[in-house]
Every structure is written in C-alpha cells, then in structure tokens.
Amino acid sequence: MKKLTKWIAIILTLVVVIAIAGLSYINYALPNVGDPENITVQLTPQRIARGKYLANHVAVCVDCHSPRDFSKFAGPIDTAYIGVGGDKFDQSIGFPGLVYVPNITPLNLKSWTDGEIFRAITTGVKKDGSAIFPIMPWQYYSKMDREDVYAIIAYMRTLKADGKNYPAHQLDFPLNFIVNTMPQPATLSKRPPESDTLKYGEYLVQIAACRDCHSQDDKGKLIAGLEFAGGKAFNLPGATLKSSNITPDKESGIGRWTKQEFVNRFRMYADSSMSPSAVKPGEFQTIMPWWKYGKMKVTDLEAMYAYLQTIKPMQNQVVKFQANSIEAK
C-alpha cells in the first residue's frame, strides 16, 4: 500500500511538473513568429492615399481604433479623434477578461519601427513580443499584399498624435495562455489586377475580414462549413445582433440581389444627404460600419459582389436583431 501511495505521489508530481513546464513555455516562449523586419516605409503621396482608402474603407482599421457613437445608427466614428482607440471589451458584454482597443496614432506608435508595425498587422504580435487578442483580424491582414500593408503604415504615420495609451489586456485563465499560441507567421499574397474581377473581389473580401463577422464561431474558432452564412452574435445595449447571411442562397442570403442592389446598399451611406439617425437601447442597431464601407469604390464593391456570388450557398435564416425584453422594461 505504501508503494502504491508513493507511485501515485510520483505520478502526480510529474503531471504537475509537466503542466508547469508547458504553461511556462507557452507564456515565455510564445508567440514565436520571428523578429520584426528591418524595413523603412517611404511616405509617398501615392502610398499615403492608398493607405487612407484601405484603413478607412476596406480594412477599416480607423473604425475599430476610433471612438464610435452607438447612440446613432451604425455607430459612426468621432472624426476628431481618429485612431485614438479606447473601446473596452469586458465582462459586461460577456468577454473573458479586459481588453482596450489601442491607440494607433503616433502618440503610441512613434517608438515603433515600421517592421514592428508590419509584424503587428500581419502576425498579431506587438512591439514587446506579446500576442494581440484576435479581436483585431490580423489573420486576414496576414494575407494582404506587402505594398498594401506598407500603405496602411504610411497613412498611420500621418495621423495626428492624440489621445492616450491604455493598459495591456487582462484575460481570464486559460485564455491568458491560449492567446499566446494564436499568432502565426504572415502568408502574404499579391494583389490581383482589378481586371481579374473574381480574384480581385476575393482579395478585397479577405482583407475586409467579411468572413470573420459573417461566420459563426465556437470559442473564437470559425465553424467549418458555415463560412459567410451569418449568425454570429454580438451583444448590444438592450439587444442581441446577429450578422447577415451573405452567401448566394436565394432564400436566406443575397442570392436574389442584383449587383446594383448590392452596390446601392453600401453607397447609400456615402450620400451627403444621409446622416446617422438617433438610436435608443433596444431599438434596431448594427455594428456594421456602413459609414466607412459606404465610401468604398464602386468597382471594388462590384468585384466583391462577383466573388460572393461564387461561394457555396448556405441556407441559414438569421434573425438579425432581437431586443432583450428584460432590459427594455
């Protein structure tokens, strides 16, 4: 009996040692995507203009990293504070920890090299080597054309240094360890010519991270086979929002939409006569940044429509908005 107890104690000790070693490796050795590149991005007018377009209207970096006013429809950003960050994700919205959206103006990034910013955008690793929580869809940016990443960096360098910096994220166990395993080396691609409509549309859909918001996930991992079929839930004040099905299914998706209807749905938000209407908690609202996507070029929207019409139709009827009756009272 003493021998059995001794062996049980030895085995338990080994298990604890292995567990500690594994967690220590994850905590201190990961993420491991390599050192930042030694690059210098020239701030040419053409590059800055391209970066401004991408950061504002395709990859919408500016939308996530600027204060949004959700007392108005689709949460327009405060253009007086572009890139200052500050949005908070915490337990009040069911988030497993606390994450602040960082400041991406030169106030914060002036000490970052271009290579460090490039690594952050394309691999999800910060200047200090820690992992970026994948609220930022770096997995999609990792497939951008190198020149498009350079363009975004160039534009970010021109932003007004403003706002303040925020504390590092604080994640609940075991997510505080798991997050370190998420960053991966970039798999950059080449931007197809606009004449190759389908490939170019696929590229735009990729870097706009449409798949991320319009697919359901399980603990942060997209559910295979339901890509673009909508149904991902977002908690809003007094309500729950679910993303739309954007597959070409004719009943529950956009299969009956014409190209012009698709383009018009976006471009209506570029109309100077349109202004964000007031929205109260529990009233219909969306996190879709229409005011930013609305100013995407018509030809780019047409290419995205063409590509989306080629993906597999998925029958998935989504109730897009549901007020929470308890909160509404």
C-alpha positions in Angstrom: 0.0 0.0 0.0 2.9 2.4 0.8 4.5 1.6 -2.5 1.2 2.4 -4.4 0.8 5.7 -2.5 4.4 6.5 -3.3 3.9 5.9 -7.0 0.7 7.9 -7.1 2.6 10.8 -5.5 5.4 10.5 -8.0 3.0 10.4 -11.0 1.0 13.4 -9.7 4.3 15.3 -9.2 5.3 14.5 -12.7 2.0 15.7 -14.1 2.3 19.0 -12.2 5.9 19.5 -13.3 4.9 18.8 -17.0 1.9 21.1 -16.7 4.0 23.9 -15.2 6.7 23.4 -17.9 4.1 23.5 -20.6 2.5 26.7 -19.3 5.9 28.3 -18.8 6.8 27.5 -22.4 3.5 29.0 -23.7 3.9 32.0 -21.5 7.5 32.8 -22.2 8.5 31.2 -25.5 5.3 32.0 -27.4 4.3 33.7 -29.6 7.2 32.9 -31.9 6.7 34.5 -35.4 10.2 35.8 -35.8 11.8 39.1 -35.3 10.4 42.2 -36.9 11.8 43.0 -40.4 14.3 45.8 -40.8 12.2 47.9 -43.2 11.6 51.6 -43.8 8.3 52.6 -45.4 8.7 55.7 -47.5 5.8 58.1 -47.0 5.0 58.9 -50.6 1.7 60.7 -51.5 0.5 57.7 -53.5 1.2 55.3 -50.7 -0.5 57.5 -48.1 -3.6 57.9 -50.3 -3.8 54.2 -50.8 -3.4 53.6 -47.1 -6.0 56.1 -46.2 -8.5 54.4 -48.5 -7.7 50.9 -47.2 -7.6 51.9 -43.5 -10.9 53.9 -43.7 -13.0 52.0 -46.2 -11.8 48.4 -46.7 -9.7 47.0 -43.8 -11.4 49.7 -41.7 -8.6 50.0 -39.1 -9.8 53.5 -38.4 -13.3 52.3 -37.5 -12.1 49.9 -34.8 -9.4 52.2 -33.4 -11.6 55.3 -33.1 -14.5 56.1 -30.7 -17.8 55.1 -32.2 -21.1 56.7 -31.2 -23.7 53.9 -30.8 -26.4 56.4 -29.8 -26.6 56.8 -33.6 -27.2 54.2 -36.3 -24.2 52.0 -37.2 -22.0 53.8 -34.7 -20.3 56.5 -36.7 -16.8 57.4 -35.5 -15.8 60.7 -34.0 -13.6 62.1 -36.8 -12.0 64.5 -34.3 -10.3 61.5 -32.6 -9.1 59.2 -35.4 -7.1 56.3 -34.3 -7.0 57.1 -30.5 -8.5 53.8 -29.5 -10.1 53.3 -26.1 -13.1 51.0 -26.7 -13.3 48.5 -23.9 -14.3 44.8 -24.0 -15.0 43.3 -20.6 -17.3 41.0 -18.6 -20.3 43.4 -19.0 -20.6 42.1 -22.6 -19.6 38.5 -21.8 -16.0 39.0 -22.7 -13.5 36.7 -20.8 -11.3 39.4 -19.4 -10.5 43.0 -20.2 -9.2 44.4 -23.5 -8.8 48.0 -24.5 -8.5 48.9 -28.2 -5.1 50.5 -28.5 -4.1 53.9 -29.8 -2.6 53.7 -33.3 -1.7 57.4 -33.7 2.0 58.4 -33.5 1.4 59.2 -29.8 1.7 55.4 -29.2 3.5 54.2 -32.4 6.3 56.8 -32.6 8.6 54.4 -30.8 7.6 51.5 -33.0 9.7 50.7 -36.1 8.0 50.1 -39.4 9.0 46.5 -39.1 7.3 46.2 -35.7 4.1 47.7 -37.0 4.2 45.4 -40.0 4.6 42.4 -37.8 1.7 43.5 -35.6 -0.6 43.9 -38.5 0.3 40.7 -40.3 1.1 38.3 -37.4 -0.7 39.6 -34.3 2.4 40.3 -32.3 3.1 43.6 -30.5 6.4 45.5 -30.2 7.1 43.9 -26.9 6.6 40.4 -28.4 3.2 39.7 -26.7 0.2 38.5 -28.6 -2.6 40.8 -29.9 -6.0 39.5 -28.9 -7.7 38.4 -32.2 -10.5 41.0 -31.9 -8.1 42.5 -34.5 -8.5 40.2 -37.5 -4.8 40.0 -38.2 -5.3 36.5 -39.6 -6.9 38.2 -42.6 -4.4 41.1 -42.9 -1.7 38.5 -42.9 -2.7 37.7 -46.5 -2.5 41.2 -47.8 -0.2 42.4 -50.4 3.0 43.7 -48.8 2.6 47.1 -50.6 -0.9 47.5 -49.2 0.4 46.9 -45.7 3.1 49.5 -46.3 0.4 51.9 -47.5 -1.5 51.5 -44.2 1.6 52.0 -42.2 2.4 55.2 -44.2 -1.1 56.5 -43.6 -0.9 55.7 -39.8 2.3 57.7 -39.6 0.4 60.8 -40.8 -2.4 60.6 -38.2 -2.5 63.3 -35.5 -0.7 62.2 -32.3 -3.7 62.3 -29.9 -5.4 60.6 -27.0 -3.6 58.4 -24.5 -2.3 54.9 -24.1 -4.2 52.1 -22.3 -3.4 49.1 -20.0 -2.3 45.8 -21.5 -5.1 43.2 -21.8 -6.0 41.1 -18.8 -7.5 37.7 -19.9 -9.2 35.0 -17.8 -7.5 31.6 -17.4 -6.9 29.6 -19.6 -7.3 32.3 -22.3 -4.4 34.2 -21.0 -2.2 31.3 -22.0 -4.1 30.2 -25.2 -3.8 33.7 -26.7 0.0 33.2 -27.0 -0.5 30.2 -29.3 -2.6 32.2 -31.8 -0.1 34.4 -33.7 1.2 32.8 -36.9 3.8 33.9 -39.5 2.3 36.0 -42.3 1.3 34.4 -45.6 1.4 37.5 -47.8 -0.2 37.5 -51.2 -0.1 39.6 -54.3 -3.0 42.0 -55.0 -4.6 40.7 -58.2 -5.2 43.1 -61.1 -8.6 44.8 -61.0 -9.2 43.3 -64.4 -9.3 39.8 -62.8 -12.7 40.6 -61.2 -13.2 37.4 -59.2 -9.6 37.2 -57.8 -9.6 40.9 -57.0 -13.0 40.6 -55.3 -11.8 37.6 -53.3 -8.7 39.7 -52.2 -11.0 42.6 -51.0 -13.3 40.3 -49.2 -10.3 38.7 -47.5 -8.7 42.0 -46.3 -12.1 43.4 -45.3 -12.4 40.3 -43.0 -16.0 39.8 -44.1 -15.7 36.1 -43.3 -14.8 36.9 -39.6 -18.1 38.8 -38.8 -20.4 36.8 -41.1 -19.5 33.3 -39.8 -20.4 31.6 -36.6 -17.7 30.5 -34.3 -17.1 28.3 -31.3 -14.9 29.8 -28.7 -13.3 32.0 -31.3 -12.8 29.3 -33.9 -14.9 29.6 -37.0 -17.3 26.7 -37.5 -16.3 24.9 -40.7 -19.0 24.7 -43.4 -20.8 27.8 -42.2 -18.5 30.4 -43.7 -20.3 33.6 -44.7 -23.6 32.2 -43.6 -24.1 34.7 -40.8 -25.5 34.2 -37.4 -22.5 35.4 -35.3 -24.0 37.1 -32.2 -23.0 40.5 -30.9 -24.3 41.9 -27.6 -25.6 45.5 -27.8 -27.2 47.6 -25.1 -30.6 46.1 -24.7 -30.4 43.8 -27.6 -28.6 41.0 -29.5 -27.4 41.4 -33.1 -26.6 38.6 -35.4 -24.7 39.0 -38.7 -26.4 38.5 -42.0 -26.0 35.5 -44.3 -24.0 36.8 -47.3 -23.8 33.6 -49.3 -25.7 33.4 -52.6 -28.5 31.4 -51.0 -31.7 32.7 -52.6 -33.9 32.4 -49.6 -31.7 33.4 -46.7 -28.7 35.1 -48.3 -28.0 37.5 -51.1 -28.7 35.2 -54.0 -31.6 37.3 -55.3 -29.7 40.6 -55.0 -28.5 42.2 -58.2 -25.1 43.7 -58.5 -26.7 47.2 -58.5 -28.7 46.4 -55.4 -25.6 45.2 -53.6 -23.6 48.4 -54.6 -26.5 50.7 -53.7 -26.8 49.1 -50.2 -23.3 50.3 -49.5 -23.2 53.5 -51.4 -26.4 55.0 -49.8 -24.2 55.7 -46.8 -21.9 57.8 -49.0 -24.8 60.1 -49.9 -24.1 63.6 -48.4 -27.8 63.9 -47.6 -27.7 60.9 -45.3 -26.9 61.4 -41.6 -26.8 58.9 -38.7 -30.2 58.8 -37.0 -30.5 58.5 -33.2 -31.0 55.0 -31.8 -32.1 54.2 -28.3 -31.1 51.0 -26.4 -33.3 48.1 -27.6 -34.0 49.8 -30.9 -32.7 48.3 -34.2 -28.9 48.8 -34.4 -25.9 47.3 -36.2 -22.2 47.2 -35.6 -21.6 47.1 -39.4 -19.5 50.2 -40.2 -21.8 51.3 -43.1 -20.5 54.9 -42.9 -17.0 53.7 -43.7 -17.7 50.8 -46.1 -20.2 53.1 -47.9 -17.3 55.1 -49.4 -15.7 52.1 -51.0 -15.1 52.5 -54.7 -18.0 51.2 -56.8 -15.7 49.0 -58.8 -14.4 47.4 -55.6 -17.9 46.7 -54.4 -18.8 45.2 -57.8 -15.8 42.9 -57.5 -16.7 41.8 -54.0 -20.3 41.1 -55.2 -18.9 39.0 -58.1 -16.8 36.9 -55.7 -19.5 36.4 -53.1 -21.8 35.1 -55.8 -19.3 32.2 -56.4 -19.2 30.9 -52.8 -21.3 27.9 -51.7 -24.9 28.9 -51.0 -25.8 28.2 -47.4 -29.4 28.0 -46.2 -29.3 29.8 -42.8 -32.2 32.1 -42.0 -30.9 34.7 -39.5 -33.0 36.8 -37.1 -30.7 39.8 -37.3 -31.9 41.7 -34.3 -33.7 40.9 -31.1 -34.4 43.3 -28.2 -33.8 41.9 -24.7 -37.3 42.3 -23.1 -36.0 42.4 -19.5 -33.6 45.3 -20.2 -36.2 47.0 -22.4 -38.7 47.4 -19.5 
